[in-house]
Amino acid sequence: MTSASRVLRAASAALHPRVLRRPAAVVLPLSAALALTAAAWPAQGASTPHGGTAAEPAGSGARVVSTSTLPDLPLAAFSNRLLPGSVADDRGIDLGGIGSDLYPAERPGEYWTVTDRGPNGQTAVGKEKRRTFPVPGFDPAIVKIRAVGDTVEVLKAFPLTTSSGRPVTGLPNQPGHDEAPYTYDAATPLAYDPNGLDTEGLVRDRDGSFWLVDEYGPSLVHVSPRGRVLERHVPKGLGLEGADYPVIESLPAIFRQRKINRGFEGLALLPNGDLVMALQSPLPNPDKNSGEESRTTRLLRFSPRREAVTAEYAYRFDPVGEVEPGQTRTSELKISALVALGGDRLLVQERTDKAARLYEIRLRRGSDILGSAWDSAATSPSLEQLADPAGAAVPLAAKRLVVDLGRVEGVPGKIEGVAVEGSRTLVLLNDNDFGMTDGSGAFDVNGRLVDSGVETRLVRVRLDRPVR
């Protein structure tokens, strides 16, 4: 850990003593609710002939028991309350995007969430697709919420800031590695920002600090209990310069190849303090087509104590048509959430924008591929090119289908936040993209948002039996 991190963490502990202990109730219900006996598991890497899981889904009779909606909160008012003067014009956009992750807070029924980089879209200009940022002053924020009846209440929020207290922003970091940013109408280039973060996964550590994952680097980010970036871990050789916080090249170099907008998405905090992060989509390794057609993505295990990656795992998606019937584009498959279940077990969410499934996996020592030939860009065929990784002696994480959310009426699309309450209740939160859509019709002639009508919803799903 850097000396700056130690100083900031100590200062945060002194200023916020009440957030230093995470109640055991946050961990124990997850273990109890989702425990599976070893006897119920298929052999490591076992799957059905089509590449799916070897067990029927639990909770096929699952049902939505409550739905709460985030009310319309003007984005400028929200942002300027956190950082006065940061947003001059929100173009009619309301607070959204908080569904990037969901993590239990200190009190039952309360959750920590995080926004992504803010409102953004794509607009075609000739043959070029340009990434637009209609509110470039927006700063990603950590937000605490709870559901009260049919309403999602915002309890508190704080922005992500640099070492000197400046906003990190949600703008891309560097040319060549990230998309070029443009104004809302795709007409005027915006400046890159080496501090910018496209935050996705979130967990809260025992000392009250937070860990986040980011899609740009991709990176793992440690922040203080009030959101100040303590350090950012990026792939070796990334060469990110000019950031106003410590940048550490500690992740495998091959992760620099991440597909744009498909960096790290899910994040889990294991009982022993280790972190596991998921790459949202397969690497375009060695080329774009290989990544688009691949069903093999990667997980990394990171030790905060050692400040180092300690393991890497190959994760195999099910065929896209099984996750979303009728869908044929393998590139639509993504991991968007991880939940630690105790020991070496994780709940993993596979999804498209319209459907999602939850699986349980185990992280075995024998499945570790860190430092193997699969971490070298020179290996041919690459891990991503293998049609049958298990047949090529690649150890795959054994997986078991827990519930197919696509079969549960009332679950919204694009679920990115997942948590567990008690023994039979899943808590889900969607990413509504701030009501944004792509294309020139996203804004009217006055530059005001034409809202998609998609709301941010917290949904509780009751399973028909405990998962065992």
N, C-alpha and C positions, 0 to 999 in steps of 0.2 A: 504494500500500500504506500502511496506517495505521502511525503510529510504533509503536503497540503490537505490530503484527504483526512489524515489523522487529526489535524488541527480543526478542520471544519466539522468532523464528526464529533469531536469532543465539545466544540462550541454548541453544536446542535443539541447534544445530550444535556448540557447545562441549561440551555434555554427552554428545552421541552422535555422535562423529566417524566412527564406522564405518558409519553409515547414510546418509552424505551422497552416496555414489556408487551409482548403480544400474548394475549390469553391463550392457554392451552386449548380452549374450546374451538379456536380457529383451525387447529390441526386435527384434534381427536375425532370430530364428527366425520371428517373426510376419510380417515382411516377406517372407521367403523362402518360408514355408509357404503363404501365402495370396495371393501375387502373381498378378494376372491381367493379361494383355497388353491394351493399349488396343484392339487389333483385335478382341478377343473380346467387347467391350462393345456393347450396343445403343446407338443414338443417345440423347442425353440425354432422359430422361423417357419413352423408348420402353417400351411394354408391350403385352401381348396384349390383344385386344379386351375381355376380362373384367376387365382391370385388374391382371392378374398380371404375372409377369416374362417376358422374352422368351427365356429359356434353360432347358434342362432341368437338374434338380438334379444337382450333383456328389455322389458318395458315396451313390448309391441302394443300394449294397451295404454300407453302413456297418454296423459291429457293435460292441457293447460288449465291451471286452477286460478291464476290471476294474471292480469295484464295492467301495467302502469305506464303512463306516457309522460315524457318530459314536456312541460308546457313551453310555449314560445317565449324565449328569452333573447332579446336583441343582442347580437354578438358584440357590438361596440360597447354597450353598457356593461356587459359581462367582462370583457377584456380590459376596459378602462378602469374598472373597479380594482382590478389586479395590478395593472400597470398604467397609471394615468397617462393619457395622450398617445397610447400605442396604436389605437385604431381610429383614424379620422373618419372613415366611411365604411360601414359594413355592407353596403349595397343591398340592404334589405335582408341580410342573412341572419338567421337565429343560431343560437348555440346548438351544436350538434357534434357528431363525431366522437362522443365520449364513450362509445361502445367498443373502443379498441381493446379494452380488457376490463376485467372485473375481479376484484380481490377482496375477501372478507375484511371488514374493519373491526374495531375493538368491540362494538356492540352488535348483537344479533340483528340481522336485517339491514345493517349499514354496510356500504361497500365503497372501496376506493376504485376509481376509474381513471382513465387518461384519454385525452384527445389525441388525435393524430396531428399531422402537420397543419391542419386547417383546411378551409375550403379550397378545392383545386379541381381542375377538370382538363379535358383535352379538346382542342379545336383545330380542325384542319385548315391550313393555309396553303393552298396549292396541293402539292404532294407531301407536305410536311405536317406532322401532328405536333402541335405546340402545347406544352404544359402551362396552364394558366393558374395564377394565384390572385384571385379578386380582392383578397384582404391581406396584402403582404405584411402588414404590421402585426398580424395575429401571432401570438406566442402560445405554443402547446402548454397545457395546464393539467395538473392533477386535481381531480374533482371527487369529493366525497358525496355520496347520494344515499337516499333511502326511499322505499316505496311507501306511500301513505294512501291507502285506498287505490284509486285509479290514477294517482299522480306520482311522478318521480320528483322528489324534492332535492334540491342542491343544498347540502349542509355547509360546505366550505369548499374553497378552491384556492390554489396558489400556482403561480406561473413557474415555468422552468427558466432559470437564469444562469448566467455565466459566473465565473469566479469573482468578477467585479460587480455583479448584480445586474448586468444588462440582460435583456431578453435573448433567448437563444434563437428565436424565430423558427418557422417551419420551412424555410427556403433551402433549396439544394446547396450542397457544399462546394463542389468543384467541377469545372468543365471537363468533359471527356469521360467522367465517371458517372455523373448525374445528368438528368435532363436539364435543358436550359429553361429558366423561369420567365414567364411573360405576364403582362397585365391581363385583366379579366377578358379583354377583347382580342387577346393574342397578337396585339399590334406592336407593343413596346417591350423590349427586353428588360428584365429586372436583374439586379446584381445578385451574384451567388453570395452565400453566407457560410463560412467555414464552421460557424457555431450551430447552424441549422440542424434540427432533428425531426425525423419523421417517426415519432414515437408510436409504439404498438403495444407490446406486452408490458405488464407491471406486476411487481410483488412488493410487499412491505417486509423489511427485515426486522429481526428482533430488536435492534437498536433504534427503530423508528425511521431509519433511512429507507429509501426506495431504490429498487433496481428496475430499469426499463430496457427494452430493446428497441432498436431503430432500424429502419429499412435502408437508409442512405449508405452507411458504411460498408456492409451492415455492421452494427455495433451494439455493445452492451454498455449501458450508462448507469453510473452510480450517482445518486443525488441525495442531498441532505433531507432531513424531515420537512424542510420548507421549500424544497425544490431546487436548491443551488447545485449545479453539476460539480461533483467531486472529481470524477475521472470518467473517461470514455475509452473503452477497449475496442480496437478496430483490427482488421486483418493486417498481417505483416506486409510491408511494402506499399500500403495505401498512400503514404506521403501527404497526409492532411496537414496543411500549414495555416497558421493564423488564427487558430481557435483560442478563445479566452478561457480555457480550462485545460487541465492535463489530458493529453491524448497518448494512449499506450498501445503499441502495436503488439498485441498478445494473441490474436486469433489466427488460425491457419490461413496462409496466403491465398489458398484456392478460393476462399470465400469472397475475395475481391471480385470474382466473376459473377456474383449474384445478378440475377435478372433485375432490370430496373423496376422499381416498385414492388419487388418480391424479395426483400431482404428478410431480416428476422421479424417474426410475428408473434409466436407464442413464447411464454416464459413461465417457468415453475420454480418454486423454492422448495427444495427437498428438506426433510426433517434434520439432516445433518448440516444444513447451511449451504450446501452446494446449489448451484443454479443450473437449469437445463433450458436451452433456447432452441427454437425450431426455425429452420429456414423455410419460409412460406412455400416456395416452389423449387423444383430441381434447378441446379445450376445449368446455365447454357454452356456446357462443357463437353466437347471443345467448341461448339458453335450453337447458334440460336435454335436451329431445328432439333438438335439433340435435346435441349432443355424443354422445348415445346412438346416433344413426344414422350419424354421420360416420365416414369411413375415413381422414381426414387429420389427422395430428398434427404436432408441430413439434419441431425440434432447434435448439439455440442453441450458438453458438461463442463462447468467452470467452477473453480474453487476460489471464492473471495479471499480466503485465508492465504492461499498461495499466489493469488492474482494470476492464475494460469488456467488454460484449458487442460482438463485431465482425461477426457474421453470424447469420442465421436461415434455416432451411430448412423447406420443407413436405415431409413424408414421407407417402406413401400406402400404407396397409395393403392386402394382398390381401383378397379376399372371405373372410369368416369361415368359410364352408363349405369353402374350399380349405385353410385352415390346420388346421381341425378338422372333418373330414367329419361331416355331420349337425347341426352347430351352426348355429343361425339367428340368434343374437343378436349383432349387430355390436359391441355394447358389451363383449363378452368379449375383444376384441382389445386387446393391450397390447404395448408395448416394455418389456423388462426388462433388456436387456444391450447394451452397446456395447463393441467391441474395436477399438483402433486398429491398422491394418495397414501403416502407412507412407504417406507422402505425404498425399494427400487421400482415402484409402480407409478405410472403416470396415466392420466386421462388425456387423450389426444383428440382434437376435433379436426376431421377432414371435411372440407366443404367446397361447394361452388357458391355462386351468389344466390342460388335459389334453394339449395338443399344442404343438409349437414348431417354428419354421423359422428358419434362419440365412441372411441375405442379405448381399451385399456392395454397398455404395453408394459413390459418389464425391461429394465436396462441391465443386461447381463455383462459381466466382465468379458465373456467370450464373444460379445458382439462389438467390441471396441475396434474401430478401424483407424484411430488417430495415428498419424505418422506412417501409415501403410502406403502402398503404391496408389491407392485411391485418392490420396491427398496430393498427388503430383499431376500437374497439367500435362505432363509428357506421357502418362499412361494411356495406352490405346489397346482396345476400346476403353473409354472412360467408364466410371461407375454409372453415369447417366445414360450411356449408350447401351448398357446391358439389358437385353429383353428379359433375361432370367438371371438376376443377380445371385439367387441361391444356387443355381446350377453352376455358376462361376465361382463358387465357394465364398461368396460375400455373406457374412453373417447378418441376418436381418432381425430386427426386434420382433419377437412374437407378439401378436396382437389379437385382441378379442373384441368383437363388436358388442357394445353395451346398449346403445339405443340409436335407432334411425329417426332423427328429428324430422326428416322429410315426410314421415308417416304420421306426424302429430299435427292435427289441425290447430291453427292459431299461432304457430311459431313463425315469426317474421323471417324474411330473408337476410342474408349477410350477417349471421350471428358471429361475433368475434369475442364476446366476453362470456365466460362460463364459470360458474361456481356451484357449490353443493350445499344444501341445507338439510340437516337431519339425515335420515337413511334413505328417503325416497324422492327427494325434491331437487331438481336441477334449477338453477337460476341462470337465465340467459339474457344477454344484452346485445342489441344489434347496432351496427354502424350505419347511420342514415346519410353519411357523406354531406352533412350540413344542408341537405335538401338540394345539393348540386346535381346537375346532369352534364353530360358532355355535349359539345357542339355549339354552334353559334346561337342556338335558341335558348341557351342557359340564362341569358339576360335579355331584358326588353330594350327598347330603343333608348330608354333613359338610364340604362346601365343598372337596373334593379333586377334582383334575382327572380326568375320564374321558378318558383319552388316545385320540387318533385312531388311534394305531398307525403313523402316517406317520413314517419316520425321515429324518434328514439323511444324504444319500448323495453321495459324490464318485464320479463315473462317468467313465471314459475311453472315448471312442468312436474307433475306428479307421476312417478313411475308406478306400474301396476304391481310391482314387487320389489323388495330390496335387491340391489345388485349383489351377487355373492360369488 
